[in-house]
Amino acid sequence: MGRRKVTDEQVGEMCELREAGKTFGQISRKFAARGIEISESAISWHCLIQGADAPRSRRQDSKIKPGTVIKRGKHAVRTFTEAEDKLLLELEAEGLSRTEIGRKLGRKHNSIIGRLATLARREERAMAQ
């Protein structure tokens, strides 16, 4: 069975709802009410990649220490350290692909894409303050 593709219009709507303060669960239920099943994690990913953020009053920054191993579903995930973030940004500036960066850091390329989006979002937040 093939993967369901999310349209650009749906991604745009997800981002608008997120920026209006809706939770990922609320957004998922809104789509489900129209017969479109999109998981909360998929919505979270699309919003991350597009830079759609909840309003500041609702957003909570993570309190997880860098380098901590946390459980996501049935597998363990290692959070990025400051040293990894620095190297990640250096390798990106050198023009390496996400896959090449992932190999150098011992991480999957999707992890690199998500982390770069997270770092960009943090930088944008800092400039807005």
C-alpha positions as CSV (number, residue, x, y, z in Angstrom):
1,M,0.0,0.0,0.0
2,G,1.4,3.4,-1.0
3,R,1.8,6.4,1.2
4,R,-0.9,9.0,1.3
5,K,0.3,12.3,-0.1
6,V,-0.6,15.5,1.7
7,T,-1.4,18.3,-0.7
8,D,0.2,21.7,-0.5
9,E,-3.3,23.1,0.3
10,Q,-3.6,20.8,3.3
11,V,-0.1,21.7,4.5
12,G,-1.0,25.3,4.2
13,E,-4.2,24.8,6.2
14,M,-2.3,22.8,8.9
15,C,0.2,25.7,9.2
16,E,-2.5,28.3,9.4
17,L,-4.3,26.4,12.1
18,R,-1.1,25.8,14.1
19,E,-0.2,29.5,14.0
20,A,-3.8,30.3,15.1
21,G,-3.0,28.3,18.3
22,K,-4.6,24.9,17.5
23,T,-2.9,21.8,18.9
24,F,-1.8,19.0,16.6
25,G,-4.6,16.9,18.0
26,Q,-7.2,19.5,17.2
27,I,-5.8,19.9,13.6
28,S,-5.9,16.1,13.1
29,R,-9.5,15.9,14.3
30,K,-10.5,18.8,12.0
31,F,-9.1,16.9,9.0
32,A,-10.6,13.6,10.2
33,A,-14.1,15.2,10.4
34,R,-13.7,15.8,6.6
35,G,-12.6,12.1,6.1
36,I,-8.9,13.0,5.8
37,E,-6.8,10.9,8.2
38,I,-3.5,12.7,9.0
39,S,-1.7,11.7,12.2
40,E,-0.6,14.3,14.8
41,S,3.0,13.4,14.2
42,A,2.6,14.0,10.4
43,I,1.1,17.4,11.1
44,S,3.9,18.2,13.6
45,W,6.5,17.3,10.9
46,H,4.8,19.4,8.2
47,C,4.5,22.4,10.6
48,L,8.1,22.0,11.6
49,I,9.4,21.9,8.0
50,Q,7.2,24.9,7.1
51,G,8.3,26.9,10.2
52,A,4.7,27.1,11.5
53,D,4.8,27.7,15.2
54,A,2.2,28.0,17.9
55,P,1.7,31.5,19.3
56,R,4.3,32.3,21.9
57,S,1.7,32.2,24.7
58,R,1.0,28.6,24.0
59,R,4.5,27.3,23.0
60,Q,6.6,25.5,25.6
61,D,10.3,25.0,24.9
62,S,11.7,21.6,25.7
63,K,13.3,21.0,29.1
64,I,15.1,17.8,27.9
65,K,18.9,18.1,28.3
66,P,21.0,17.8,25.1
67,G,22.4,14.3,24.5
68,T,19.6,12.6,26.5
69,V,18.2,9.3,25.2
70,I,14.4,9.4,25.2
71,K,11.8,6.8,24.2
72,R,9.6,7.5,21.2
73,G,7.2,4.7,20.6
74,K,9.2,1.4,20.5
75,H,12.6,2.9,19.9
76,A,15.1,5.2,21.7
77,V,16.0,8.6,20.3
78,R,19.2,10.5,21.2
79,T,18.7,14.2,21.4
80,F,21.3,16.5,19.7
81,T,24.1,18.0,21.7
82,E,25.4,21.5,21.3
83,A,28.6,20.1,19.7
84,E,26.5,18.1,17.2
85,D,24.4,21.2,16.4
86,K,27.6,23.2,15.7
87,L,29.0,20.5,13.5
88,L,25.7,20.1,11.7
89,L,25.6,23.8,10.8
90,E,29.3,23.7,9.7
91,L,28.7,20.7,7.4
92,E,25.6,22.3,6.0
93,A,27.6,25.5,5.3
94,E,30.2,23.4,3.5
95,G,27.4,22.2,1.2
96,L,27.1,18.6,2.3
97,S,23.8,16.9,1.6
98,R,21.5,15.9,4.4
99,T,22.4,12.3,3.9
100,E,26.2,13.0,4.0
101,I,25.7,15.1,7.2
102,G,23.7,12.2,8.7
103,R,26.4,9.7,7.9
104,K,29.0,11.9,9.6
105,L,26.9,12.4,12.7
106,G,25.6,8.8,12.8
107,R,22.0,9.9,12.2
108,K,19.2,9.4,9.6
109,H,18.8,12.1,7.0
110,N,15.2,12.8,8.2
111,S,16.7,13.6,11.6
112,I,19.1,16.0,10.0
113,I,16.2,17.7,8.1
114,G,14.1,18.0,11.3
115,R,17.0,19.3,13.3
116,L,18.0,22.0,10.8
117,A,14.3,23.1,10.8
118,T,14.3,23.3,14.6
119,L,17.6,25.3,14.7
120,A,16.2,27.7,12.0
121,R,13.0,28.1,14.1
122,R,15.0,28.8,17.2
123,E,17.1,31.4,15.4
124,E,14.0,33.1,14.1
125,R,12.5,33.2,17.6
126,A,15.6,34.7,19.0
127,M,15.7,37.4,16.3
128,A,12.0,38.3,17.0
129,Q,12.7,39.0,20.7
